[in-house]
Amino acid sequence: MEIFGIILFLVLITAVAATISALLKDGRGHNPPVTSKEPWSAFEAPSGPYWNPRIY
């Protein structure tokens, strides 16, 4: 029975180490800088809200 506890402990330690490693490496060098080439506009925005609390 002790062997199962040792195996479970090793699996948990490995999973935690892999999770921490993946979180630290996530996205490094893959995100381009945010640049805006055109000014912001809201030509297609609705003139009113999508949801209106009034009952029709």
C-alpha positions as CSV (number, residue, x, y, z in Angstrom):
1,M,0.0,0.0,0.0
2,E,2.9,2.3,0.7
3,I,4.1,2.0,-2.9
4,F,0.8,3.4,-4.2
5,G,1.2,6.4,-1.9
6,I,4.8,7.0,-3.1
7,I,3.7,6.7,-6.8
8,L,0.8,9.1,-6.2
9,F,3.1,11.6,-4.5
10,L,5.6,11.4,-7.4
11,V,2.8,11.9,-9.9
12,L,1.5,14.9,-8.0
13,I,4.9,16.5,-7.7
14,T,5.5,16.0,-11.4
15,A,2.1,17.5,-12.3
16,V,2.8,20.5,-10.2
17,A,6.2,21.0,-11.6
18,A,4.9,20.7,-15.2
19,T,2.1,23.2,-14.5
20,I,4.5,25.8,-13.0
21,S,6.9,25.3,-15.9
22,A,4.1,25.7,-18.5
23,L,2.8,28.9,-16.8
24,L,6.2,30.5,-16.7
25,K,6.9,29.7,-20.4
26,D,3.4,30.6,-21.7
27,G,3.4,33.2,-24.4
28,R,7.0,34.3,-24.2
29,G,8.1,35.7,-27.5
30,H,4.8,35.0,-29.3
31,N,2.9,38.2,-28.6
32,P,3.5,41.0,-31.1
33,P,3.5,44.6,-29.8
34,V,0.1,46.3,-30.0
35,T,0.2,49.1,-32.7
36,S,-2.6,51.1,-34.1
37,K,-2.3,52.3,-37.7
38,E,-5.8,53.8,-38.1
39,P,-7.7,56.1,-35.7
40,W,-10.5,54.6,-33.7
41,S,-14.0,55.1,-35.0
42,A,-17.5,53.9,-34.1
43,F,-19.3,54.1,-37.5
44,E,-21.1,50.8,-37.0
45,A,-22.0,51.2,-33.3
46,P,-25.7,51.2,-32.5
47,S,-27.3,54.4,-31.5
48,G,-29.0,52.7,-28.5
49,P,-28.3,49.9,-26.2
50,Y,-28.8,46.3,-27.3
51,W,-30.9,45.6,-24.2
52,N,-33.6,48.1,-23.0
53,P,-35.3,47.5,-19.6
54,R,-38.6,48.8,-20.9
55,I,-41.3,46.2,-21.6
56,Y,-42.7,46.6,-25.1
